[in-house]
């Protein structure tokens, strides 16, 4: 199944809005995804934003799905260099754990 950039943005935003852990992390995260190529920033409420992000997460869509579907933890993906993340470390871990609560159905 082909996933379009618009579907990815919508799925991420919906999942973030539904996640209290995402809101609690308090981060504005810019997702730079590959395959499909998507660049979107989400605020702590899960809304798309043009505000400067506190974090930048560069990850493939399949690796992000592995985290959200429970096949791999955020920390294992981080230590396995499956992605790069830039921003305050403790808050990165908080939003990373929030990703495990996402349901990216589309």
N, C-alpha and C positions, 0 to 999 in steps of 0.2 A: 504494500500500500504506500502510495506517495503521500508525503506530508508537506503541505505548502507552508511558506513562511507565515502567512496570515493565520493558519490553523495553529501553528506553534505559538505565536504571540497570544492568541486567544486562550489556548490551553494553559500557558504559563500564568497569565493574568487571572483566569478563573481559579486555578489551583492556589495561587497566592492569596487571593481574596478569601478563600475558604479555610485558610490555615491560620489558626490563632498563633501558632509557633512562628510563622513568618512575620506577623504583626509584632510579636514580642521581641523578635530579633532587632527590629528598628532600623534595618539597613535599606538603603536604596542601592539596588544591585543592577549593574549593566550586564546582561547576558550576551555574550558574543558566541553564538552557536555556529557549528558547521554541520553540513549535510542534514537538513537544508541550512543555507546561510541565513542567519537571523541575528539582528542586533536590536535589542530592546532593553530599556531600563524600567524597572518596577520599583515603586515606592513601598514603604512599609504596609500600606493598605492594599497592595497588589495592583495599583493603577499604573498604566504606562505614564512615564514622565520624561520631560526634557531637563529636569534638574540634574545637577552634577551628582554622579553616583558616589557613594561611600566605598563601593567595591566594584571590581570588574572580574567577572568569571568567564574564562574562555574554556569551552567544553564542546564536545560533539553531542549532537542530539541523542545518539545511541548511548553514550556514557551517562548523560543526564537521566535517560530513561532507566538505565541500570540502577541508579541511585533511587529514583522515585518509585521504581517497582520492587525495591528491596533485594535486588540481585548483588549489589555491592554497596558498602557503606560509604558515606562522604569521606570519612577519614582514611579508609583503605584506598579510595580513589585518589585522594590527595597524596598519600605517601607512595602510591604506585605511579604518580605523575601522569594521571589520566586527564588532568586539566591544570590550568593555572588560575590562581586567585590572587588579587591584589586588594589590600585594605587592612584595617585593624584585625589582628589575629583572633581575638576572642569573639568579636562580632562575626567574623568569617565562620567560625565553628558554629555559632548560634544559627546563622541562616543556613549553613550546611546541614545541620540536623533538621531544620524546618523543611528542607527539600524532601526528606524522607516521608513527610506527611502529604506531599503533593499527589494528586491523582490527575495524570495528564491524558485522560481520555478525550478523544476528539472525533 
